[in-house]
Amino acid sequence: MSSMVRDMLPFQFEAKNLARFVGYTYMGQAISHGPHAPVVLIKANRQQPLVILDAEIFIKLCKEAYGGRK
């Protein structure tokens, strides 16, 4: 990321491109539950919970939360 973007967003990103990921099945289930933005919460034994969120929704939220900051 550029230093400007890094300064604006307080996140450390790690991107992966996988041929198969079960999270998409869970996301499909979340989508089927209703009209609101789908979010998947996952947790493995002795691990911190994680959130799976559609990237477009994440970017929109970031723009709303951090877009006006300098």
N, C-alpha and C positions, 0 to 999 in steps of 0.2 A: 504494500500500500504506500501511497505517497505520504510524505510527512504531514501534509495538510489534512488528509483524511484521518491519519493516525491520531492527530491532535483533536479532531472532532469526535471520533468514536472511541469510547473506552473499552474496546474489545480486542482480544487476540484471536485471530482467525486461523483455522487449519481446514483446508479444503481437500476433499477426497472425491474421486469419481469411481464408483463401484458398479460392477456388472449386475450385482444383486444385493439388495438391502431390505430387510424385513420391515424397516420403518415405513416404507411406502404402503405396505398392507395396513399398518396401524393408522396411517394418515387417511387412507381410504375409508376406514371405519369412522374416524373422527368427522370426515366430510359428510358421511351418511347420517350422522346424528342430528343435523340441523343446519340452519342458515348462517350461523356465526362462523367466524374465522376458526379453522381447525388447528388445534394444538395437541401434540402428543407428548405426554410425560412418561419417561421410562426410568426404571431403576433396577439395577442389578444388586445382588447381595454384596454388602460391604462397599458399595460405591455410591457416589453422590447422584441424586436425581438429575436427569437431563431433559431438556425441552427440544422438541422438533417442531419447527415452524416454517411455513412456506417462505422461501427467500424473498419473494415480492412483498409479502406482508411485513417481513422483517425490515426490508429497505424502507418501506413506507413509514413504519414506526420510527426508524432512525431519523428519517427526514423530519418527521413531526417533532421528535424529541431533541434532536441535535442540529437540525438544519439552520436554525437562526443564530447559533452560537459562533463566535469568532475567537 
